[in-house]
Amino acid sequence: QWKHIQEIPFFALPPGRKIEGSVPVYAIREKGKTRLQVKTPDSPAEPLFYGLQQFTSPMVVPLNEFKDKDGYYFYSIKSELEGLKRSEKPVCLVWKNPSSLLNLDVEAKPVPPYGSLK
């Protein structure tokens, strides 16, 4: 699916990188639609990512939830999206991507640890 990514508007912490002050964000299925929520789901599951509750920085912005007329959810750091209704409260806070360019190398591979190169 890498070729379908058009932008990366924000950053969050991956599931294994929880820090103090972070909150787990879960992808919850509701009536056949996926919604992001900051609460522990009924079934034990790993969070999709960790966001923040409180943080003061111009690079930390609200992750807003929007809903279309058919009940589907969308998420953005923008305060308004045409044709969509924004929820009163944001899901959490996230880091705004400081780059305006999308530089992805989907063929990149990790380098072995130093000392093991031949």
C-alpha positions as CSV (number, residue, x, y, z in Angstrom):
1,Q,0.0,0.0,0.0
2,W,3.1,2.3,0.1
3,K,2.4,3.6,-3.4
4,H,-1.0,5.0,-2.2
5,I,0.4,7.2,0.5
6,Q,0.0,10.9,-0.6
7,E,1.1,12.6,2.6
8,I,2.1,12.1,6.2
9,P,0.5,15.0,8.1
10,F,1.4,14.0,11.6
11,F,3.5,11.8,13.8
12,A,2.6,9.7,16.8
13,L,4.3,7.1,19.0
14,P,4.2,3.5,17.8
15,P,2.6,0.9,20.1
16,G,5.9,-0.2,21.7
17,R,7.1,3.4,22.5
18,K,4.8,4.6,25.2
19,I,6.2,7.6,27.2
20,E,5.0,9.4,30.3
21,G,2.0,11.6,29.4
22,S,1.0,9.6,26.4
23,V,-2.4,8.0,25.8
24,P,-3.2,4.8,23.9
25,V,-5.3,5.3,20.8
26,Y,-7.3,2.3,19.6
27,A,-9.0,1.6,16.3
28,I,-12.5,0.5,17.3
29,R,-15.1,-1.0,15.0
30,E,-18.6,0.6,15.6
31,K,-21.5,-0.4,13.4
32,G,-19.2,-1.6,10.6
33,K,-17.1,1.6,10.7
34,T,-13.6,2.2,12.2
35,R,-13.2,4.9,14.8
36,L,-10.2,6.1,16.8
37,Q,-10.7,6.2,20.6
38,V,-8.6,6.9,23.6
39,K,-10.1,4.3,25.9
40,T,-9.4,0.7,26.6
41,P,-11.5,-1.5,24.3
42,D,-13.5,-4.4,25.7
43,S,-11.2,-6.9,24.1
44,P,-7.5,-6.9,24.9
45,A,-5.8,-5.3,22.0
46,E,-2.6,-3.4,21.3
47,P,-3.2,0.3,20.7
48,L,-2.8,1.6,17.1
49,F,-0.5,4.3,18.4
50,Y,0.1,6.6,21.4
51,G,-0.8,10.3,21.3
52,L,-0.5,13.0,23.9
53,Q,-3.0,14.5,26.4
54,Q,-1.2,17.7,27.2
55,F,1.8,19.3,25.7
56,T,2.8,22.9,24.9
57,S,4.6,23.3,21.6
58,P,3.8,24.8,18.2
59,M,4.6,21.4,16.7
60,V,2.0,19.5,18.8
61,V,-1.5,19.9,17.4
62,P,-5.0,18.3,17.9
63,L,-5.9,15.2,15.9
64,N,-9.5,16.1,15.0
65,E,-12.2,13.6,14.2
66,F,-14.7,14.2,11.4
67,K,-17.8,12.3,10.3
68,D,-19.4,12.3,6.9
69,K,-23.2,12.0,6.1
70,D,-22.9,8.2,5.9
71,G,-21.3,7.9,9.3
72,Y,-17.7,7.2,8.2
73,Y,-14.9,8.8,10.3
74,F,-11.9,10.7,9.1
75,Y,-9.0,12.2,11.0
76,S,-6.9,15.3,10.3
77,I,-4.9,17.9,12.0
78,K,-6.8,20.5,10.0
79,S,-9.6,22.3,11.9
80,E,-12.1,21.9,9.1
81,L,-12.7,19.5,6.2
82,E,-15.2,20.4,3.5
83,G,-18.4,18.5,3.8
84,L,-17.5,16.8,7.1
85,K,-18.7,17.6,10.6
86,R,-15.9,17.9,13.2
87,S,-16.4,16.3,16.7
88,E,-16.3,18.7,19.6
89,K,-13.2,17.1,21.2
90,P,-10.0,16.0,19.4
91,V,-9.0,12.4,19.8
92,C,-5.6,13.4,21.2
93,L,-2.6,15.6,20.4
94,V,0.0,14.6,17.8
95,W,3.2,16.0,16.3
96,K,2.7,18.0,13.1
97,N,5.0,16.8,10.3
98,P,7.5,19.7,9.8
99,S,8.3,18.5,6.2
100,S,6.2,19.6,3.3
101,L,7.8,16.9,1.1
102,L,6.9,13.2,1.1
103,N,10.2,11.3,0.9
104,L,9.6,7.6,1.2
105,D,11.9,4.9,0.1
106,V,9.8,1.8,0.2
107,E,12.7,-0.4,-0.9
108,A,14.9,0.7,2.1
109,K,16.3,-2.1,4.2
110,P,17.8,-1.8,7.7
111,V,21.6,-1.8,8.0
112,P,23.2,-4.5,10.2
113,P,24.7,-3.3,13.5
114,Y,28.1,-1.7,13.4
115,G,30.9,-4.4,13.5
116,S,28.9,-7.0,11.6
117,L,29.5,-5.4,8.2
118,K,31.7,-7.5,5.9
